[in-house]
Every structure is written in structure tokens, then in C-alpha cells.
Amino acid sequence: MRRLLDRFASVGRGAAGPGGEGGFGDGRLRVGAASGRTFVDGAEIRLKPMEDRLLRHLVARRGQVVTKEEFLTRVWGEPLTSEGALTVRVRRLRLKIEPDPDHPAYARTVWGRGYLFDRAD
């Protein structure tokens, strides 16, 4: 039970922004921390539960590299899950939120370290 509570508590942390406390908004992508809703170009998108948790954790750690190990233990909840499964989930998330998933502007890969959520202009 403690692990479950820690996992969900980590998703809500972060600085206040246009998307609400711990949320994000830049005119194209809006992630509302309090509402639990995500919008792209004003239209609400449906994320699968793991995609939603990954995105919210990235937003909460905006501007910081989130290691694959951190994702697997704090968000996924199982450190033994393969990095390949994480890569697939991040790819699926990018297909839903990125203007060009092959050249991500939001959920960027930091090779050898993990992922970074920081709007690339």
C-alpha cells in the first residue's frame, strides 16, 4: 500500500503553471494536474493510465532528466519491468501529444540518461 501511495504522490508534485498546480500549458498542450485531463490544440485526448502517469511525472519534474530507473520504480511500480516496455509506452505517449513524434518537442530523450520534459522551440 505504501508503494502505491508513493507512486501517486510523486505524480502530483511540481511547480504551479498554466495547467494548474503541478500542471503545464503552452497554448498547444495543456496538462491539468488538478483535473487529471490533457488537451492538445484545445481538444481533450484520452491517455491510457500508464501514459497518463508517465506524462504527469514528466510534467512534475519539468526541466529535470527523469531516469529510466526512476520511471520503472516510482511510476511503473515494478523495477523489474523491461526498459523496452517503457520505451514503447513513451513512444505511444509521443504519438498522442507531440506535433512530430519522430522529433519530440515535449518528452525528449536524453541518451544514456532518461527523458526530459521541457518544451523545445
N, C-alpha and C positions, 0 to 999 in steps of 0.2 A: 504494500500500500504506500509506503514512504517513497519508493522509487517512482510510482505513478504520480504522486503529488509533486515531487521534484521535477518530473518531466514537464508537467503542465505549467508549473510556476515559472520555469525558465522561458517559456514561450511568451509570457506576458511582460517580461522586463524590457525596458528600453526608454529612450527619451521621448517626450511628447513631440508630436509633429502634426502635420495637416491631416493625417489619418486617425488622429486621436492619441491618447496616451499610449506610447509604445507603437503607434501605427506609422503609416507612411502615406504620402500623397504628393504627386508631382504633376498633376494635370492629365497624365495618361494612365498611370497605375495608382490605385488607392487601396491600401490595406488597413481596414479599421480594426484596431485591437479590441475595442470595447464591443463592437457589433459582431465581430467574427466574420465579416463579409469582405469580399475582394472584388474590385471593379477594374476593368480595362476599358479605356475610352468611354467611360460612363455606363457601361453595361456590366451587370453582375456576372461573374463567372463562377462556375461550380468546380471546386477543387476536391479531390479525394482527401480523406482525413490525413494521410501521411504527407501529401503535397502541402496541405494547409499548415501542418505543424512545421514542416521544413521552411516554408516561406515565413511564417511568423517568427521562427527562431532566427532566421537571417535578418529580418527587419529589426528584431530586438537587439541584435549585435551589429547593426549597420555600421559600416566603416571598419569593421574588425574581421580578420580572417577567422572563419569557423572551420576547425579541422574536421576531417572525416571521422576521426575517433570521437570527437565531441558530438557530432550528429548521431553516431551509432549508439553512444551511451546515454546522452541526455534527451535526444528527441525520439530516436527509434526505440530505445529502452533495452536493446539487446546488443551488447558489444560483439557478439559472435556473428552478427549478420554480415554478409559479404559486402565489400566496397562496391562490387558490381551492382548489387541491388540498390545501393544508394545512388550510384551513377544513373541508373535507369530512372529512378524517381525524380532526380534533379532534371534530367532531360525532359520528362513528361511535364514537370512544372514549367520549364522554359517554354515548351510548346504553347502553354496557355497564357503566359504573362509577357513574354519577350516580343518586341517588334520583329526581330530576326533571331530565332532560336540558335542559328549556327554562329551568330556573333552577338552573344548576350550583352545586354546593357545593364541588367539588374543583378542577376545571380551569376557572377563571373567566377571562373575557375582560376585559382592561384596554384599553378602547377607545383606538385610536390608538397603542398600545404593543406589545401581545402578549398573553401568557397568564400566569396566576398560579396555582400550586398552593398552596393554603392553606385548610384546612377552614373553611368559612363556617358559623357556627352561627346 
